[in-house]
């Protein structure tokens, strides 16, 4: 009996080890799909990918306003990107429908659009009527700083989206297996308790 | 194979949950002392298998291992797969909590069907026949899963034929790989521990 248990146990270990080994060397492609959207000026850029980095190509993207009304739709290009002009200043919900029942969404709050877009102050109005002075006005400086910040921050924003899409970490996997065996322990414990109680009853009788 | 959160309509989710609950209750009833560790090991294998990805077209597909789960566990594959799916949903965001019922049914039911379809041949004396049946068990469990997923996606307005075609095409390599894995598992178990293949329901029924 003991030998048998050993065989089963080592089989399990070998199997799990093999599985983990294959996982760690195999292509890091996952099953979850994510979409990320950011605002630049009056345009919203979106990037869609499966976790692990593979782009979601040619997948339909639908934009809803905060009441759930469909504003527009489009398809991601071969880089998984899709951009559109902001149709309306409101909370935007960007929904990606990848094939086979995969779906992801991203919310753009109204405040983000207002901050990024030229909606607060009209660019064309400020320029021609501006005073012919040597220095720049406060608004202009602010505008220039924001524009260059947007440009400089873009790679960082991208990096952040990429880091959001990493494959499951090793600790998560081991954790999950741990949970399963913990549950097994619990189940055995309760089975054992009820069995003990039964045995006690028989003894009492 | 996992259907994401928010894709399916409420009636489909409720039907899936009800079917899953029925399967799980039967499975829990059949789960006796010796089956608990077995179920845990197979649950862990299922949990990890989803991390092995095969790149396919715009998406990627992964191993399912529901055939071997069903074959070795019978009805108990319902609770076993549910636990693995719950952990995948929590830790990796594969699928989702509300879709758990549907996902459990789409993966466990094919395992159960294959268990009844091929179990007899696999336990049989004829070695060649049992190996062929093992291959078919792995292959058909994924095939049936794909058909069930396509059926569930019907409610989203996707045409069944188109969805089924896409899913089956994408899973073709997985079907073959699963078939081979199931074949090797059966060959191994027949040699090392044949009662694991036969014992599961001889005792319970």
Contacts between the chains, C-beta under 8 A, distances in Angstrom:
chain1	res1	chain2	res2	distance
A	4	B	193	7.1
A	7	B	192	5.9
A	7	B	193	6.7
A	8	B	193	6.6
A	8	B	196	8.0
A	11	B	188	7.6
A	11	B	192	7.1
A	12	B	41	5.2
A	15	B	45	6.5
A	16	B	44	6.8
A	16	B	45	7.2
A	16	B	48	6.7
A	19	B	45	6.9
A	19	B	48	4.7
A	19	B	49	6.7
A	19	B	52	6.9
A	20	B	48	6.8
A	22	B	52	5.5
A	23	B	48	7.0
A	23	B	51	4.7
A	23	B	52	5.6
A	26	B	52	5.8
A	26	B	53	6.4
A	27	B	53	6.0
A	27	B	54	8.0
A	27	B	55	5.6
A	27	B	60	7.6
A	28	B	53	7.5
A	29	B	53	4.1
A	29	B	54	8.0
A	29	B	55	5.3
A	29	B	60	3.7
A	30	B	51	7.7
A	30	B	53	6.4
A	30	B	60	7.0
A	30	B	92	7.5
A	30	B	94	7.8
A	31	B	1	7.6
A	31	B	2	5.8
A	31	B	50	6.9
A	31	B	53	7.4
A	31	B	60	6.9
A	31	B	62	6.1
A	31	B	94	5.3
A	32	B	4	7.9
A	32	B	92	6.8
A	32	B	93	5.3
A	32	B	94	5.9
A	33	B	4	7.4
A	50	B	59	6.6
A	50	B	60	6.3
A	52	B	53	7.4
A	52	B	60	7.7
A	54	B	55	7.1
A	54	B	59	8.0
A	54	B	60	6.4
A	56	B	58	6.6
A	57	B	58	4.8
A	58	B	58	6.6
A	59	B	58	7.3
A	97	B	7	7.9
A	98	B	58	7.6
A	98	B	59	6.7
A	99	B	58	7.1
A	99	B	59	6.2
A	99	B	166	5.7
A	100	B	1	7.8
A	100	B	59	6.3
A	100	B	149	7.0
A	100	B	153	7.7
A	100	B	163	7.4
A	100	B	166	6.4
A	100	B	167	5.5
A	100	B	170	6.9
A	101	B	2	7.5
A	101	B	3	3.7
A	101	B	4	5.9
A	101	B	7	5.0
A	101	B	8	7.7
A	101	B	149	6.4
A	101	B	152	7.4
A	101	B	153	5.5
A	101	B	156	7.8
A	102	B	4	5.1
A	102	B	7	7.7
A	102	B	59	7.4
A	103	B	4	4.4
A	103	B	5	7.2
A	103	B	6	5.6
A	103	B	7	4.9
A	104	B	4	7.3
A	105	B	6	7.6
A	167	B	51	7.7
A	168	B	51	6.3
A	168	B	91	6.6
A	168	B	92	4.6
A	172	B	91	4.7
A	172	B	92	6.8
A	173	B	48	6.5
A	173	B	51	6.7
A	173	B	91	7.9
A	175	B	91	6.7
A	176	B	44	7.9
A	176	B	47	5.3
A	176	B	48	7.9
A	176	B	87	4.4
A	176	B	88	7.3
A	176	B	91	5.3
A	177	B	44	4.9
A	177	B	47	6.6
A	177	B	48	6.9
A	179	B	87	5.6
A	180	B	40	5.4
A	180	B	43	5.1
A	180	B	44	4.7
A	180	B	47	6.4
A	180	B	83	6.1
A	180	B	84	7.1
A	180	B	87	6.9
A	181	B	40	5.9
A	181	B	44	7.1
A	183	B	40	6.9
A	183	B	83	6.2
A	184	B	36	5.7
A	184	B	37	6.0
A	184	B	39	7.6
A	184	B	40	3.5
A	187	B	31	7.8
A	187	B	36	4.9
A	187	B	40	8.0
A	188	B	33	7.6
A	188	B	36	5.5
A	188	B	37	7.6
A	191	B	32	7.9
A	191	B	33	5.7
A	191	B	36	6.9
A	195	B	33	7.8
